[in-house]
């Protein structure tokens, strides 16, 4: 049927369609079996049939008044609205065989006589095809477009460049495979999330696959979360820009429960600054989370790890740029993941936070700057974590009374490797570990050094650490089952003015099996190269092996142990501690022999014992005038049971002693 009321001129139609549209009309005409020359197809003749063998109308509302009895008849709609030619329109074909499809406002239009007009081109769909207007509230149109995309051949929805879509909250249903386009999706009201999927936890289905890319998401200070995925697998979020995040508990991107094999890459996320600190109670750039016991849980009443029962697995988070907020990348309960090549700047708490119960995560090649608490935090039952090759700096952390470690791992961590990181700034610690087992700290460079220690190893948390644990700070004590053991510290380079390595064993957790080797200490201003404090039985005797500390050591006492050499199992080639190239002057009747092996008695005194010695330790003692060693079978056993005294030979007498069964035995003398 020809309807003169819906007639549209050739020139107006071509202005709306453009030449590409004219070509499409021509192809449509040929497909419908109509005979027409190119000239007549493009120019045609004005009349009821309009141009190109198509019926031409100006809007979707007018299409609802058009009837048809011809199967496959094509109508060209200039625009969704009469005043928006070129936007939201397109070719529609009649389908008389369909009497049941509902009018969805975009791909299926039902006319007054029941004719089903179906949109020809749905690859991809756009919100304008469902009535979205630039800059206006278009929640219904955008949601309808997503629902239609879920059953379209392409499964795609594109937000058009240059458009502003004001919406409340958009649900992405099962069947949508691509959501993209840099048109601005702007939050219109206070909602939990702006764009989201539903998995089993939220009453949906697992195994949903969809790629999100090139999106421009503006939370506008209203939406708590920009993009939330649940129940999604084998998908990606890439090259999106998310901003306007300013609600506590907010997340730019949240990959939640029942998600697997997802790439989060090359996105830019901007959050409000958490100044003063505490303005926001968590504001995460990217949150990756499984279903966990509690925010700070992951450990049960017995102090053992509790892992997620509903898991999120195999997530890659790479090349993203994240600014401000409280946490840049926050990961909870994830099984297998990669966090690499990201730039995270200005987090008020932590640049990257793994807590609790994360397993098999690699963190490498990231640029982490200006956090106020820690660059990388690993806590509450995390295991098999590698932190490698990151550049971490902050010169604002000292302003906050928080954790203040560039990299820290604690509360029952297992299998933690911290390797080849470049650390600078005003951190209290470069690396801090407590209640961690099977760990390696290797190849890191501490440029400025921590204000307390470059590497701090502790066994427990305490509100008031023992006074002699001078490099420890007050921390809230929370139960964890693990002690601190099976650790290797090797090949690190130390700068700064505090301690290079501090080891403090206190509380009800023990420390054992620690190896230190190949460390390089720069400069002469560090307060200690190695500081060891242990109370009661917290440090298992002979737990620390040292097989190499080089570089320039500070003058005076670079080493301290309140339990002397009994803390060490083996000491070799440690500049300033066990260093055969120099001599240590000792004073008093019972001098310390923590440092050695070459000792000189520097005053006329009778020595009755050597303190701080360790089993198997060998010392070479040079006697000056008036200095003597007193034989005592329970302390010092000399040849023939006779005391030895230095004489007028000006320190030419040297006697070598070895410690066995807590007694010093003479081994040799040069006189």
MARTIBA-659042 format. One record per residue (C-alpha): x negated, y negated, z negated; residue number from 0. Coordinates in steps of 0.1 Angstrom, whole numbers. Each point is the difference from the previous one (the first is absolute). Layout:
(site (X, Y, Z), NUM),
...
END
This chain:
(site (0, 0, 0), 0),
(site (-12, -35, 9), 1),
(site (5, -26, -26), 2),
(site (-3, -37, 12), 3),
(site (0, -12, -36), 4),
(site (-34, 16, -5), 5),
(site (-15, -12, 32), 6),
(site (-35, -15, -2), 7),
(site (-19, -19, 28), 8),
(site (-31, 15, 16), 9),
(site (-23, -28, -10), 10),
(site (11, 1, -36), 11),
(site (-5, 37, -1), 12),
(site (-35, -2, 15), 13),
(site (-10, -27, -25), 14),
(site (10, 23, -28), 15),
(site (-15, 31, 15), 16),
(site (-32, -13, 17), 17),
(site (-15, 17, 30), 18),
(site (-7, 31, -21), 19),
(site (37, 2, -9), 20),
(site (9, -4, 37), 21),
(site (-23, 29, 8), 22),
(site (16, 21, -27), 23),
(site (34, -9, 14), 24),
(site (-11, 11, 34), 25),
(site (-13, 33, -13), 26),
(site (33, 5, -19), 27),
(site (19, -7, 32), 28),
(site (-20, 26, 20), 29),
(site (4, 25, -29), 30),
(site (37, -4, 2), 31),
(site (0, 9, 36), 32),
(site (10, -34, 14), 33),
(site (-14, -10, 34), 34),
(site (-15, -35, 0), 35),
(site (-29, -18, 16), 36),
(site (-26, -17, -21), 37),
(site (13, -33, 11), 38),
(site (36, 7, -8), 39),
(site (-10, 17, -33), 40),
(site (-19, -31, -12), 41),
(site (21, -27, 16), 42),
(site (34, 18, 5), 43),
(site (31, -21, 4), 44),
(site (20, -17, -27), 45),
(site (31, 18, -7), 46),
(site (16, 25, -24), 47),
(site (-28, 25, 6), 48),
(site (-27, -26, -8), 49),
(site (-37, 7, 8), 50),
(site (-17, 32, 7), 51),
(site (31, 21, -1), 52),
(site (4, -6, -37), 53),
(site (28, -16, -19), 54),
(site (-15, -30, -18), 55),
(site (13, -13, -34), 56),
(site (-15, -24, -25), 57),
(site (3, 17, -35), 58),
(site (6, 32, -19), 59),
(site (33, -13, -12), 60),
(site (11, -3, 36), 61),
(site (-12, 35, 7), 62),
(site (25, 12, -26), 63),
(site (27, -14, 23), 64),
(site (-13, 18, 32), 65),
(site (17, 32, 10), 66),
(site (-12, 27, 24), 67),
(site (12, 32, 16), 68),
(site (-32, 7, 19), 69),
(site (-25, 23, -16), 70),
(site (-34, -16, -1), 71),
(site (11, -35, 10), 72),
(site (-26, -25, -11), 73),
(site (7, -35, -14), 74),
(site (-27, -26, -7), 75),
(site (4, -20, -32), 76),
(site (-20, -33, 1), 77),
(site (-5, -3, -37), 78),
(site (14, 13, -33), 79),
(site (17, -33, -5), 80),
(site (12, -23, 28), 81),
(site (-23, -27, -13), 82),
(site (-31, 23, 0), 83),
(site (-4, 11, 36), 84),
(site (-31, 22, 4), 85),
(site (0, 12, -36), 86),
(site (17, 32, -12), 87),
(site (18, 8, 33), 88),
(site (-8, 25, 27), 89),
(site (16, 27, 22), 90),
(site (28, 22, -14), 91),
(site (15, 30, 17), 92),
(site (35, 14, -5), 93),
(site (5, 35, -13), 94),
(site (37, 11, 4), 95),
(site (-9, 34, -12), 96),
(site (-7, -14, -35), 97),
(site (31, -8, -21), 98),
(site (-15, 3, -35), 99),
(site (-32, -20, -3), 100),
(site (4, -30, -23), 101),
(site (-9, -36, 9), 102),
(site (-33, -6, -17), 103),
(site (-4, -35, 13), 104),
(site (-30, 6, 21), 105),
(site (-4, 32, 20), 106),
(site (36, 11, 1), 107),
(site (27, -26, 6), 108),
(site (37, 11, 0), 109),
(site (23, -21, 22), 110),
(site (37, -7, -7), 111),
(site (11, 30, 21), 112),
(site (-24, 24, -17), 113),
(site (-27, -1, 27), 114),
(site (-34, 8, -15), 115),
(site (-27, -23, 14), 116),
(site (-35, 14, -7), 117),
(site (-32, -21, 3), 118),
(site (-23, 12, 27), 119),
(site (-33, -10, -14), 120),
(site (-7, 10, -37), 121),
(site (-38, 2, 2), 122),
(site (-5, -17, -24), 123),
(site (30, -14, -17), 124),
(site (-1, -35, -15), 125),
(site (22, -16, -27), 126),
(site (11, -26, 26), 127),
(site (18, 28, 18), 128),
(site (22, 3, -30), 129),
(site (6, -37, -5), 130),
(site (-30, -13, -20), 131),
(site (-5, -37, 5), 132),
(site (-33, -17, -5), 133),
(site (-3, -16, -34), 134),
(site (34, 12, -12), 135),
(site (11, 26, -25), 136),
(site (0, 32, 20), 137),
(site (0, 29, -25), 138),
(site (29, 18, 17), 139),
(site (-15, -3, 34), 140),
(site (-34, 12, -10), 141),
(site (14, 29, -20), 142),
(site (22, 10, 29), 143),
(site (-30, -1, 23), 144),
(site (-19, 23, -23), 145),
(site (29, 25, -2), 146),
(site (3, 0, 38), 147),
(site (-37, 5, 4), 148),
(site (2, 31, -21), 149),
(site (20, 17, 27), 150),
(site (-15, -17, 31), 151),
(site (-23, 18, 24), 152),
(site (-30, -22, -9), 153),
(site (8, -2, -37), 154),
(site (-15, -35, 1), 155),
(site (9, -34, -14), 156),
(site (-19, -32, 9), 157),
(site (2, -33, -18), 158),
(site (-4, -26, 26), 159),
(site (-30, -24, -1), 160),
(site (10, -35, -11), 161),
(site (33, 11, -16), 162),
(site (8, -4, -37), 163),
(site (22, 27, -14), 164),
(site (15, -10, -34), 165),
(site (11, 33, -17), 166),
(site (6, 14, -34), 167),
(site (-13, 36, 1), 168),
(site (-5, 23, 30), 169),
(site (3, 38, -2), 170),
(site (-20, 19, 27), 171),
(site (20, 33, 6), 172),
(site (-13, 34, 10), 173),
(site (-5, 1, 38), 174),
(site (-17, -34, 3), 175),
(site (-35, 6, 13), 176),
(site (-13, -36, 6), 177),
(site (6, -33, -17), 178),
(site (-21, -28, 13), 179),
(site (-2, -36, 13), 180),
(site (-12, -32, -15), 181),
(site (33, -18, -5), 182),
(site (2, -12, -36), 183),
(site (21, 23, -23), 184),
(site (9, -24, -28), 185),
(site (16, 9, -34), 186),
(site (32, -19, -4), 187),
(site (8, 10, -36), 188),
(site (-15, 17, -31), 189),
(site (-4, 37, 9), 190),
(site (-22, 30, -10), 191),
(site (-14, 6, 35), 192),
(site (3, -17, 33), 193),
(site (-6, 29, 24), 194),
(site (2, 36, -13), 195),
(site (6, 37, 7), 196),
(site (16, 26, -22), 197),
(site (-16, 33, -11), 198),
(site (13, 27, -23), 199),
(site (-5, -20, -32), 200),
(site (24, -27, 14), 201),
(site (25, 25, 14), 202),
(site (-16, 2, 35), 203),
(site (-19, 26, 20), 204),
(site (-37, 8, 0), 205),
(site (-21, 3, 32), 206),
(site (12, -33, 16), 207),
(site (-25, -13, 26), 208),
(site (-3, -36, 10), 209),
(site (-27, -24, 9), 210),
(site (2, -36, -12), 211),
(site (-22, -25, 18), 212),
(site (-5, -37, 8), 213),
(site (27, -10, -25), 214),
(site (3, -34, -16), 215),
(site (16, 5, -34), 216),
(site (7, -31, -21), 217),
(site (12, 9, -35), 218),
(site (6, -37, -6), 219),
(site (-4, 3, -38), 220),
(site (32, 21, -1), 221),
(site (-6, 35, 12), 222),
(site (-20, 20, -26), 223),
(site (-15, 23, 27), 224),
(site (-7, -6, 36), 225),
(site (-1, 36, 15), 226),
(site (9, 31, -20), 227),
(site (-5, 35, 14), 228),
(site (14, 31, -16), 229),
(site (2, 35, 15), 230),
(site (-21, -11, 30), 231),
(site (-28, 21, 16), 232),
(site (-23, -1, 30), 233),
(site (6, -37, 4), 234),
(site (-19, -34, -1), 235),
(site (3, -35, -13), 236),
(site (-23, -22, 21), 237),
(site (-7, -36, 9), 238),
(site (29, -14, -21), 239),
(site (-1, -33, -19), 240),
(site (18, -1, -33), 241),
(site (2, -31, -21), 242),
(site (22, -20, -24), 243),
(site (-5, 26, -28), 244),
(site (7, -17, -33), 245),
(site (21, 24, -22), 246),
(site (-14, 21, -29), 247),
(site (-1, 37, 8), 248),
(site (-3, -9, 37), 249),
(site (-19, 18, 28), 250),
(site (-8, -12, 35), 251),
(site (0, 36, 12), 252),
(site (11, 29, -21), 253),
(site (-5, 36, 11), 254),
(site (20, 20, -25), 255),
(site (9, 36, -8), 256),
(site (2, 28, 25), 257),
(site (-23, -18, 25), 258),
(site (-29, 17, 18), 259),
(site (-24, -7, 29), 260),
(site (5, -37, 2), 261),
(site (-24, -26, 13), 262),
(site (1, -35, -15), 263),
(site (-23, -21, 21), 264),
(site (-9, -35, 11), 265),
(site (28, -17, -19), 266),
(site (-2, -34, -16), 267),
(site (17, -5, -34), 268),
(site (2, -33, -18), 269),
(site (13, -3, -36), 270),
(site (4, -28, -25), 271),
(site (-30, -6, -22), 272),
(site (4, 14, -35), 273),
(site (-12, -32, -17), 274),
(site (1, -2, -29), 275),
(site (-7, 37, -3), 276),
(site (32, 18, -11), 277),
(site (24, -21, 20), 278),
(site (9, 32, 18), 279),
(site (3, 35, -15), 280),
(site (-15, 18, 30), 281),
(site (1, -14, 34), 282),
(site (-16, 25, 24), 283),
(site (-11, -6, 36), 284),
(site (3, 38, 7), 285),
(site (15, 25, -24), 286),
(site (-4, 37, 8), 287),
(site (17, 21, -26), 288),
(site (13, 35, -7), 289),
(site (25, 8, -28), 290),
(site (-21, -3, -31), 291),
(site (6, 5, -37), 292),
(site (-3, -37, -9), 293),
(site (-17, -32, 11), 294),
(site (-29, 6, -24), 295),
(site (6, 37, -4), 296),
(site (-14, 30, 19), 297),
(site (-11, 13, -33), 298),
(site (22, 20, -24), 299),
(site (0, 0, -38), 300),
(site (-29, 25, 0), 301),
(site (-21, -24, 21), 302),
(site (0, 22, 31), 303),
(site (8, -13, 35), 304),
(site (36, 2, 13), 305),
(site (2, 0, 38), 306),
(site (29, -10, 21), 307),
(site (27, 26, 8), 308),
(site (13, -20, 29), 309),
(site (-31, -9, 20), 310),
(site (-12, -25, 24), 311),
(site (-29, 14, 21), 312),
(site (-25, -9, 27), 313),
(site (3, -37, 2), 314),
(site (-26, -22, 18), 315),
(site (-2, -37, -9), 316),
(site (-25, -16, 23), 317),
(site (-10, -35, 12), 318),
(site (27, -19, -18), 319),
(site (-4, -36, -13), 320),
(site (16, -7, -34), 321),
(site (0, -32, -19), 322),
(site (8, -10, -36), 323),
(site (27, 18, -21), 324),
(site (-10, 22, -29), 325),
(site (-11, 31, 19), 326),
(site (-12, 2, 36), 327),
(site (4, 38, 5), 328),
(site (17, 19, -28), 329),
(site (1, 38, 2), 330),
(site (19, 24, -23), 331),
(site (2, 38, 1), 332),
(site (-13, 2, 36), 333),
(site (-15, 33, 12), 334),
(site (-26, -5, 27), 335),
(site (-6, -35, 13), 336),
(site (-24, -24, 17), 337),
(site (-4, -37, -9), 338),
(site (-25, -15, 23), 339),
(site (-10, -33, 18), 340),
(site (25, -21, -19), 341),
(site (-6, -36, -11), 342),
(site (16, -8, -34), 343),
(site (-4, -34, -15), 344),
(site (13, -18, -31), 345),
(site (17, 28, -19), 346),
(site (7, -11, -36), 347),
(site (-4, 35, -13), 348),
(site (-16, 25, 24), 349),
(site (-9, 0, 37), 350),
(site (5, 38, 2), 351),
(site (17, 20, -28), 352),
(site (3, 38, -1), 353),
(site (22, 8, -31), 354),
(site (12, 25, -9), 355),
(site (-6, 36, 12), 356),
(site (-15, -7, 35), 357),
(site (-20, 28, 16), 358),
(site (-24, 2, 29), 359),
(site (-2, -37, 10), 360),
(site (-29, -16, 19), 361),
(site (-5, -37, -5), 362),
(site (-27, -14, 23), 363),
(site (-11, -29, 21), 364),
(site (24, -25, -17), 365),
(site (-6, -37, -7), 366),
(site (13, -7, -35), 367),
(site (-3, -35, -13), 368),
(site (12, -23, -29), 369),
(site (18, 25, -21), 370),
(site (3, -10, -36), 371),
(site (1, 35, -16), 372),
(site (-17, 26, 23), 373),
(site (-9, 5, 37), 374),
(site (9, 38, -2), 375),
(site (18, 16, -29), 376),
(site (4, 38, -3), 377),
(site (20, 11, -31), 378),
(site (23, 25, -16), 379),
(site (-9, 35, 13), 380),
(site (-14, -9, 34), 381),
(site (-22, 26, 16), 382),
(site (-24, 4, 30), 383),
(site (-3, -37, 8), 384),
(site (-28, -15, 21), 385),
(site (-7, -37, -1), 386),
(site (-27, -7, 25), 387),
(site (-15, -29, 20), 388),
(site (22, -28, -12), 389),
(site (-9, -36, -5), 390),
(site (14, -12, -33), 391),
(site (-4, -35, -14), 392),
(site (18, -23, -24), 393),
(site (-11, -31, -18), 394),
(site (33, -5, -18), 395),
(site (3, 32, -21), 396),
(site (-18, -14, -30), 397),
(site (29, -24, -5), 398),
(site (23, 29, -10), 399),
(site (-2, 22, -30), 400),
(site (8, 31, 20), 401),
(site (-18, 31, 12), 402),
(site (-26, -19, 20), 403),
(site (-18, 27, 19), 404),
(site (-7, 0, 37), 405),
(site (7, 37, 0), 406),
(site (14, 19, -29), 407),
(site (13, 36, -6), 408),
(site (14, 12, -33), 409),
(site (26, 22, -17), 410),
(site (-7, 35, 11), 411),
(site (-15, -7, 34), 412),
(site (-16, 30, 18), 413),
(site (-24, 1, 29), 414),
(site (-6, -37, 4), 415),
(site (-27, -12, 25), 416),
(site (-10, -36, 0), 417),
(site (-26, -5, 28), 418),
(site (-18, -27, 20), 419),
(site (22, -29, -11), 420),
(site (-13, -36, 0), 421),
(site (12, -17, -32), 422),
(site (-4, -37, -10), 423),
(site (18, -25, -22), 424),
(site (7, -6, -37), 425),
(site (14, 34, -9), 426),
(site (-5, 13, -35), 427),
(site (-10, 34, 16), 428),
(site (-11, 9, 35), 429),
(site (12, 36, -5), 430),
(site (18, 11, -31), 431),
(site (10, 37, -8), 432),
(site (17, 15, -30), 433),
(site (14, 35, -6), 434),
(site (-11, 10, 35), 435),
(site (-16, 33, 10), 436),
(site (-19, 12, 31), 437),
(site (-10, -35, 11), 438),
(site (-28, -15, 22), 439),
(site (-11, -37, 0), 440),
(site (-26, -3, 28), 441),
(site (-15, -25, 24), 442),
(site (19, -31, -13), 443),
(site (-16, -35, -1), 444),
(site (9, -22, -29), 445),
(site (-10, -35, 11), 446),
(site (9, -23, -28), 447),
(site (5, 28, -25), 448),
(site (28, 4, -25), 449),
(site (1, -24, -30), 450),
(site (1, 32, -22), 451),
(site (-15, 27, 21), 452),
(site (-4, 9, 36), 453),
(site (10, 36, -8), 454),
(site (20, 6, -31), 455),
(site (8, 36, -11), 456),
(site (22, 6, -31), 457),
(site (18, 30, -15), 458),
(site (31, -17, -14), 459),
(site (20, -32, -4), 460),
(site (1, -19, -33), 461),
(site (16, -32, -12), 462),
(site (-32, -7, -19), 463),
(site (-30, 18, 14), 464),
(site (-29, 9, -24), 465),
(site (-21, -32, -6), 466),
(site (-31, 16, 14), 467),
(site (18, 8, 32), 468),
(site (-10, -35, 11), 469),
(site (10, 4, 37), 470),
(site (34, 14, -8), 471),
(site (32, -21, -1), 472),
(site (34, 4, -18), 473),
(site (25, 21, 19), 474),
(site (34, 15, -7), 475),
(site (-5, 37, -10), 476),
(site (23, 24, 18), 477),
(site (-3, 38, -2), 478),
(site (-19, 19, 27), 479),
(site (-13, 36, -3), 480),
(site (-33, -5, 18), 481),
(site (-33, -9, -14), 482),
(site (-28, -15, 22), 483),
(site (-23, 25, 16), 484),
(site (-17, 15, 31), 485),
(site (-11, -34, 14), 486),
(site (-28, -11, 22), 487),
(site (-13, -36, 2), 488),
(site (-26, -3, 28), 489),
(site (-16, -24, 25), 490),
(site (17, -32, -12), 491),
(site (-16, -34, 2), 492),
(site (5, -23, -30), 493),
(site (-1, -38, -3), 494),
(site (14, -23, -26), 495),
(site (-8, -8, -37), 496),
(site (19, 25, -21), 497),
(site (-4, 38, -2), 498),
(site (-6, 20, 32), 499),
(site (16, 31, -16), 500),
(site (19, 2, -32), 501),
(site (12, 33, -15), 502),
(site (22, 0, -30), 503),
(site (14, 32, -16), 504),
(site (26, -6, -27), 505),
(site (35, 10, -10), 506),
(site (12, 36, 3), 507),
(site (-13, 6, 36), 508),
(site (-34, 14, 6), 509),
(site (-27, -8, 25), 510),
(site (-24, 25, 16), 511),
(site (-18, 10, 32), 512),
(site (-10, -34, 14), 513),
(site (-29, -3, 24), 514),
(site (-17, -33, 8), 515),
(site (-25, -1, 29), 516),
(site (-16, -23, 25), 517),
(site (14, -33, -14), 518),
(site (-17, -33, 9), 519),
(site (2, -29, -24), 520),
(site (-9, -34, 14), 521),
(site (-14, -31, -18), 522),
(site (-11, -4, -36), 523),
(site (31, -15, -16), 524),
(site (23, 30, -6), 525),
(site (8, 5, -37), 526),
(site (-3, 38, 3), 527),
(site (-9, 24, 27), 528),
(site (18, 28, -19), 529),
(site (21, -4, -32), 530),
(site (13, 31, -17), 531),
(site (23, 0, -30), 532),
(site (16, 31, -16), 533),
(site (19, 6, -32), 534),
(site (2, 33, -18), 535),
(site (4, 29, 25), 536),
(site (14, -21, 28), 537),
(site (-32, 5, 21), 538),
(site (-11, 36, 3), 539),
(site (-38, 1, -7), 540),
(site (-23, 0, 30), 541),
(site (29, -10, 22), 542),
(site (-18, -26, 21), 543),
(site (-27, 9, 25), 544),
(site (-22, -28, 14), 545),
(site (-22, 7, 30), 546),
(site (-9, -34, 14), 547),
(site (6, -36, -8), 548),
(site (-22, -25, 20), 549),
(site (-4, -36, 7), 550),
(site (-10, -29, -24), 551),
(site (12, 7, -35), 552),
(site (8, -28, -25), 553),
(site (-27, -9, -26), 554),
(site (4, 16, -34), 555),
(site (26, 27, -6), 556),
(site (17, 8, 33), 557),
(site (14, 33, -15), 558),
(site (20, 7, -31), 559),
(site (16, 31, -15), 560),
(site (14, 0, -35), 561),
(site (-7, 37, -2), 562),
(site (-34, -2, 17), 563),
(site (-13, 26, 24), 564),
(site (25, 26, -12), 565),
(site (25, -16, 24), 566),
(site (-23, 11, 29), 567),
(site (-7, 35, 14), 568),
(site (-27, -10, 24), 569),
(site (-18, -33, 5), 570),
(site (-24, -4, 29), 571),
(site (-14, -29, 21), 572),
(site (21, -27, -16), 573),
(site (-18, -33, 1), 574),
(site (-2, -14, -36), 575),
(site (15, 31, -16), 576),
(site (-22, 29, 10), 577),
(site (-27, -17, 20), 578),
(site (-36, 13, 1), 579),
(site (-13, -32, 16), 580),
(site (3, -22, -32), 581),
(site (-4, 1, -37), 582),
(site (26, -8, -27), 583),
(site (-12, -16, -33), 584),
(site (18, 15, -30), 585),
(site (2, -14, -35), 586),
(site (10, 11, -35), 587),
(site (-4, 33, -20), 588),
(site (28, 17, 20), 589),
(site (0, -16, 34), 590),
(site (24, 8, 28), 591),
(site (-13, 21, 29), 592),
(site (31, -5, 22), 593),
(site (-24, -15, 26), 594),
(site (-33, 17, 10), 595),
(site (-19, 21, 6), 596),
(site (-31, -22, -6), 597),
(site (2, -16, -35), 598),
(site (-25, -22, -19), 599),
(site (3, -5, -38), 600),
(site (-3, -38, -2), 601),
(site (-7, -4, -37), 602),
(site (-19, 16, -29), 603),
(site (28, 22, -12), 604),
(site (5, 36, -11), 605),
(site (26, 17, 23), 606),
(site (20, 27, -17), 607),
(site (25, 7, 28), 608),
(site (10, -10, 35), 609),
(site (37, -9, 4), 610),
(site (23, 3, 30), 611),
(site (-19, 29, 14), 612),
(site (15, 28, 21), 613),
(site (-6, 37, 2), 614),
(site (-28, 7, 24), 615),
(site (-12, -36, 1), 616),
(site (-38, -5, 3), 617),
(site (-17, -32, -12), 618),
(site (-36, -12, 3), 619),
(site (-9, -21, -31), 620),
(site (-31, -23, 0), 621),
(site (-13, -10, -35), 622),
(site (-15, -34, -8), 623),
(site (-20, -8, -30), 624),
(site (18, 8, -32), 625),
(site (29, 18, 16), 626),
(site (6, 36, -10), 627),
(site (22, 30, 5), 628),
(site (11, 18, -32), 629),
(site (2, 37, 1), 630),
(site (33, 14, -13), 631),
(site (11, 35, 11), 632),
(site (37, -11, 2), 633),
(site (-8, -31, 20), 634),
(site (-34, -1, 17), 635),
(site (-23, 30, 1), 636),
(site (-36, -9, 8), 637),
(site (-30, 23, 7), 638),
(site (-13, 15, -32), 639),
(site (27, -18, -20), 640),
(site (-22, -31, -3), 641),
(site (10, -36, 5), 642),
(site (-15, -19, 29), 643),
(site (-11, -36, -3), 644),
(site (-12, -26, 26), 645),
(site (-35, -12, -6), 646),
(site (-24, -27, 12), 647),
(site (1, 14, 35), 648),
(site (26, -26, 9), 649),
(site (29, 23, 11), 650),
(site (-20, 27, 16), 651),
(site (18, 28, -18), 652),
(site (29, 15, 19), 653),
(site (21, 29, -13), 654),
(site (28, 18, 19), 655),
(site (31, 13, -18), 656),
(site (30, 21, 12), 657),
(site (33, 3, -18), 658),
(site (15, 34, -7), 659),
(site (25, 11, -26), 660),
(site (2, -37, -12), 661),
(site (-37, 0, -9), 662),
(site (-29, -18, 18), 663),
(site (-28, 25, 7), 664),
(site (-35, -11, 10), 665),
(site (-8, 13, 35), 666),
(site (-34, -16, 7), 667),
(site (-24, -28, -9), 668),
(site (-29, -18, 17), 669),
(site (-24, 1, -30), 670),
END
